[in-house]
Amino acid sequence: MSLTILIIFTVVFWALFEQAYTSLNLFADRVLDRTLFGLTIPAGQFLSLNALFIVLFAPVFAWLWVKMGKYNPNTAVKFSIALLLVGLGFGSLVFGITISEMGKVSMFWLVLTYFLHTCAELCLSPVGLSAVTKLSPVKIVGFMMGVWFLATASSEFIASILANIASLDTSNGEVLDLNLAKQSYLKLFEYLFYTGLGFGIVLLVLSKSINKLMHGVDKELNNE
């Protein structure tokens, strides 16, 4: 039961996180000021930030969980932190768009978004895969791992639907009205911001109950 609940919230997380390849990438191409020291950074290059931040901060998170010892958050709390962080990532874009006035949005806000989203991924992804193997009955571990990845795949479909909220008319890949484009992305990112925070808070409230359903398995996960 606890694993099923976590999988449901996982779908929400990945639906938000995978905006990187849809709305965030198009946002970078259409609305972001990508000029740095006189050079224009290709929009697709921002996708590499996730991999860079993983390499830099995965050891930090591994050290942090060990350092926290008995204060190490349980699995459900880590999932809720991930949802809150992914929501805050979109919140940074909402703020960046809001203060950009008439011009394009500073790339700083997208970099911050990718940083927060990577931190969220580091809270959820490694812990989630371990939870599947520990919480599943021995005879159906392979099946439940398939369900986990099926849930991840379904979130890709949901992500594409969400990205359509910010659909825009373009001419040769260029937006026809920058301010209209910013408002469209603002609407989408506000929705994703509240969705991440909302589901994160709900899961945080449910975390104690979910932890009880794990019958001590969560302690094994935290000791890994």
Kinemage of the C-alpha trace (Angstrom):
@kinemage 1
@onewidth
@group {chain A} dominant
@subgroup {mainchain}
@vectorlist {calphas} color= white
{ca met a 1} P 0.000 0.000 0.000
{ca ser a 2} L 2.779 2.435 0.924
{ca leu a 3} L 4.590 1.733 -2.353
{ca thr a 4} L 1.414 2.383 -4.337
{ca ile a 5} L 0.997 5.763 -2.668
{ca leu a 6} L 4.606 6.680 -3.381
{ca ile a 7} L 4.247 5.647 -7.024
{ca ile a 8} L 1.210 7.912 -7.423
{ca phe a 9} L 3.155 10.888 -6.113
{ca thr a 10} L 6.085 9.865 -8.291
{ca val a 11} L 3.920 10.304 -11.388
{ca val a 12} L 3.238 13.892 -10.316
{ca phe a 13} L 6.918 14.537 -9.690
{ca trp a 14} L 8.126 13.272 -13.066
{ca ala a 15} L 5.314 15.041 -14.905
{ca leu a 16} L 6.714 18.293 -13.510
{ca phe a 17} L 10.385 17.361 -13.766
{ca glu a 18} L 10.143 16.274 -17.405
{ca gln a 19} L 9.063 19.755 -18.444
{ca ala a 20} L 12.810 20.147 -19.050
{ca tyr a 21} L 12.436 18.578 -22.490
{ca thr a 22} L 9.234 20.383 -23.417
{ca ser a 23} L 8.151 23.714 -21.949
{ca leu a 24} L 11.478 24.601 -20.301
{ca asn a 25} L 13.456 23.961 -23.455
{ca leu a 26} L 11.025 26.005 -25.568
{ca phe a 27} L 10.998 28.716 -22.906
{ca ala a 28} L 14.790 28.914 -23.134
{ca asp a 29} L 14.603 29.162 -26.906
{ca arg a 30} L 11.822 31.737 -27.111
{ca val a 31} L 11.829 33.902 -24.005
{ca leu a 32} L 15.216 33.585 -22.297
{ca asp a 33} L 18.043 36.076 -22.693
{ca arg a 34} L 20.769 33.587 -23.660
{ca thr a 35} L 23.521 36.118 -24.310
{ca leu a 36} L 26.654 35.722 -22.174
{ca phe a 37} L 29.842 37.741 -22.787
{ca gly a 38} L 28.670 38.514 -26.300
{ca leu a 39} L 27.939 34.863 -27.145
{ca thr a 40} L 24.506 33.307 -27.581
{ca ile a 41} L 24.099 30.010 -25.746
{ca pro a 42} L 21.978 27.460 -27.670
{ca ala a 43} L 18.747 26.688 -25.820
{ca gly a 44} L 19.451 22.962 -25.776
{ca gln a 45} L 22.674 23.495 -23.835
{ca phe a 46} L 20.690 24.303 -20.710
{ca leu a 47} L 19.530 20.667 -20.614
{ca ser a 48} L 23.091 19.668 -19.716
{ca leu a 49} L 22.790 21.545 -16.418
{ca asn a 50} L 20.910 18.629 -14.868
{ca ala a 51} L 23.743 16.203 -15.593
{ca leu a 52} L 26.323 18.731 -14.390
{ca phe a 53} L 24.519 19.348 -11.110
{ca ile a 54} L 24.099 15.594 -10.539
{ca val a 55} L 27.842 15.043 -10.890
{ca leu a 56} L 28.559 17.961 -8.553
{ca phe a 57} L 25.940 17.378 -5.877
{ca ala a 58} L 25.244 13.625 -5.769
{ca pro a 59} L 28.247 13.125 -3.415
{ca val a 60} L 26.988 16.012 -1.283
{ca phe a 61} L 23.557 14.424 -0.860
{ca ala a 62} L 25.072 11.006 -0.142
{ca trp a 63} L 27.245 12.598 2.553
{ca leu a 64} L 24.315 14.600 3.915
{ca trp a 65} L 22.006 11.610 4.449
{ca val a 66} L 24.772 9.735 6.280
{ca lys a 67} L 25.738 12.804 8.321
{ca met a 68} L 22.161 13.305 9.495
{ca gly a 69} L 22.146 9.850 11.073
{ca lys a 70} L 18.969 9.250 13.049
{ca tyr a 71} L 17.628 12.578 11.819
{ca asn a 72} L 17.712 11.324 8.229
{ca pro a 73} L 14.205 12.004 6.791
{ca asn a 74} L 12.107 8.948 6.005
{ca thr a 75} L 11.322 7.999 2.403
{ca ala a 76} L 7.947 9.754 2.252
{ca val a 77} L 9.462 12.973 3.607
{ca lys a 78} L 12.231 12.809 0.993
{ca phe a 79} L 9.571 12.393 -1.687
{ca ser a 80} L 7.683 15.397 -0.323
{ca ile a 81} L 10.899 17.465 -0.264
{ca ala a 82} L 11.424 16.512 -3.914
{ca leu a 83} L 7.940 17.712 -4.841
{ca leu a 84} L 8.416 20.952 -2.929
{ca leu a 85} L 11.766 21.587 -4.630
{ca val a 86} L 10.433 20.902 -8.112
{ca gly a 87} L 7.582 23.302 -7.381
{ca leu a 88} L 9.991 25.954 -6.116
{ca gly a 89} L 11.975 25.520 -9.321
{ca phe a 90} L 8.992 26.725 -11.287
{ca gly a 91} L 8.479 29.408 -8.677
{ca ser a 92} L 11.876 30.863 -9.556
{ca leu a 93} L 10.752 31.178 -13.174
{ca val a 94} L 7.510 32.826 -12.104
{ca phe a 95} L 9.542 35.390 -10.180
{ca gly a 96} L 11.993 35.838 -13.044
{ca ile a 97} L 9.219 36.468 -15.564
{ca thr a 98} L 7.447 38.844 -13.196
{ca ile a 99} L 10.491 41.092 -12.711
{ca ser a 100} L 11.649 40.980 -16.334
{ca glu a 101} L 9.313 43.857 -17.322
{ca met a 102} L 9.355 44.322 -21.114
{ca gly a 103} L 12.540 42.415 -22.019
{ca lys a 104} L 13.578 38.795 -22.071
{ca val a 105} L 14.055 36.783 -18.893
{ca ser a 106} L 17.517 36.444 -17.345
{ca met a 107} L 19.060 32.985 -17.727
{ca phe a 108} L 19.890 33.018 -14.008
{ca trp a 109} L 16.330 31.977 -13.189
{ca leu a 110} L 16.430 28.951 -15.478
{ca val a 111} L 19.808 27.893 -14.060
{ca leu a 112} L 18.310 28.146 -10.565
{ca thr a 113} L 15.347 26.074 -11.726
{ca tyr a 114} L 17.590 23.285 -12.997
{ca phe a 115} L 19.561 23.375 -9.753
{ca leu a 116} L 16.428 23.000 -7.625
{ca his a 117} L 15.042 20.292 -9.908
{ca thr a 118} L 18.298 18.338 -9.723
{ca cys a 119} L 18.246 18.538 -5.924
{ca ala a 120} L 14.677 17.251 -6.089
{ca glu a 121} L 15.723 14.361 -8.326
{ca leu a 122} L 18.514 13.442 -5.911
{ca cys a 123} L 15.965 13.310 -3.078
{ca leu a 124} L 13.561 11.036 -4.941
{ca ser a 125} L 15.090 8.927 -7.693
{ca pro a 126} L 17.736 6.854 -5.831
{ca val a 127} L 15.473 6.427 -2.807
{ca gly a 128} L 12.500 5.472 -4.984
{ca leu a 129} L 14.295 2.661 -6.805
{ca ser a 130} L 15.516 1.261 -3.505
{ca ala a 131} L 12.012 1.510 -2.029
{ca val a 132} L 10.563 -0.595 -4.852
{ca thr a 133} L 12.941 -3.483 -4.146
{ca lys a 134} L 12.478 -3.270 -0.366
{ca leu a 135} L 8.715 -2.753 -0.182
{ca ser a 136} L 7.642 -5.201 -2.895
{ca pro a 137} L 6.833 -8.832 -2.044
{ca val a 138} L 9.757 -11.009 -3.126
{ca lys a 139} L 7.769 -12.824 -5.825
{ca ile a 140} L 6.717 -9.645 -7.631
{ca val a 141} L 9.744 -7.377 -7.262
{ca gly a 142} L 10.336 -7.464 -11.032
{ca phe a 143} L 6.674 -6.699 -11.713
{ca met a 144} L 6.641 -3.743 -9.314
{ca met a 145} L 9.853 -2.394 -10.820
{ca gly a 146} L 8.029 -2.506 -14.165
{ca val a 147} L 5.105 -0.624 -12.615
{ca trp a 148} L 7.544 1.996 -11.314
{ca phe a 149} L 8.998 2.604 -14.767
{ca leu a 150} L 5.535 2.447 -16.365
{ca ala a 151} L 4.461 5.205 -13.985
{ca thr a 152} L 7.506 7.194 -15.039
{ca ala a 153} L 6.616 6.656 -18.698
{ca ser a 154} L 3.016 7.768 -18.129
{ca ser a 155} L 4.287 10.951 -16.528
{ca glu a 156} L 6.028 11.776 -19.821
{ca phe a 157} L 2.634 11.796 -21.516
{ca ile a 158} L 1.170 13.982 -18.782
{ca ala a 159} L 4.158 16.325 -19.088
{ca ser a 160} L 3.435 16.847 -22.783
{ca ile a 161} L -0.192 17.693 -22.026
{ca leu a 162} L 0.833 20.201 -19.367
{ca ala a 163} L 3.315 21.822 -21.743
{ca asn a 164} L 0.468 22.561 -24.157
{ca ile a 165} L -0.861 25.122 -21.678
{ca ala a 166} L 1.864 27.435 -22.969
{ca ser a 167} L 1.328 26.687 -26.677
{ca leu a 168} L 2.167 29.710 -28.842
{ca asp a 169} L 1.944 30.884 -32.415
{ca thr a 170} L 5.403 31.186 -33.957
{ca ser a 171} L 6.905 32.298 -37.239
{ca asn a 172} L 10.084 30.459 -38.288
{ca gly a 173} L 10.541 29.409 -34.675
{ca glu a 174} L 10.248 32.962 -33.324
{ca val a 175} L 7.386 34.094 -31.108
{ca leu a 176} L 5.207 36.776 -32.627
{ca asp a 177} L 4.650 38.633 -29.347
{ca leu a 178} L 7.265 38.369 -26.584
{ca asn a 179} L 4.995 39.722 -23.848
{ca leu a 180} L 2.213 37.324 -24.824
{ca ala a 181} L 4.734 34.473 -24.741
{ca lys a 182} L 5.897 35.480 -21.281
{ca gln a 183} L 2.326 35.563 -20.012
{ca ser a 184} L 1.637 32.116 -21.466
{ca tyr a 185} L 4.677 30.633 -19.751
{ca leu a 186} L 3.862 32.521 -16.566
{ca lys a 187} L 0.433 30.867 -16.524
{ca leu a 188} L 1.959 27.408 -16.997
{ca phe a 189} L 4.754 27.852 -14.473
{ca glu a 190} L 2.392 29.260 -11.845
{ca tyr a 191} L 0.220 26.173 -12.262
{ca leu a 192} L 3.224 23.850 -11.940
{ca phe a 193} L 4.517 25.843 -8.967
{ca tyr a 194} L 1.280 25.398 -7.034
{ca thr a 195} L 0.962 21.770 -8.116
{ca gly a 196} L 4.421 20.898 -6.804
{ca leu a 197} L 3.900 22.711 -3.511
{ca gly a 198} L 0.391 21.336 -3.078
{ca phe a 199} L 1.285 17.680 -3.605
{ca gly a 200} L 4.478 18.135 -1.576
{ca ile a 201} L 2.545 19.452 1.411
{ca val a 202} L -0.088 16.701 1.131
{ca leu a 203} L 2.591 14.006 1.081
{ca leu a 204} L 4.386 15.639 4.005
{ca val a 205} L 1.170 15.479 6.025
{ca leu a 206} L 0.715 11.813 5.074
{ca ser a 207} L 4.366 10.885 5.668
{ca lys a 208} L 3.894 9.529 9.212
{ca ser a 209} L 1.027 7.304 8.135
{ca ile a 210} L 2.961 6.053 5.122
{ca asn a 211} L 5.992 5.371 7.300
{ca lys a 212} L 3.876 3.192 9.607
{ca leu a 213} L 2.691 1.174 6.601
{ca met a 214} L 6.316 0.350 5.790
{ca his a 215} L 6.675 -1.683 9.009
{ca gly a 216} L 10.309 -0.775 9.613
{ca val a 217} L 11.478 -1.133 6.032
{ca asp a 218} L 12.133 2.594 5.902
{ca lys a 219} L 14.926 2.221 8.474
{ca glu a 220} L 16.686 -0.193 6.114
{ca leu a 221} L 16.399 2.314 3.283
{ca asn a 222} L 17.907 5.081 5.375
{ca asn a 223} L 20.808 2.868 6.430
{ca glu a 224} L 21.824 2.121 2.825
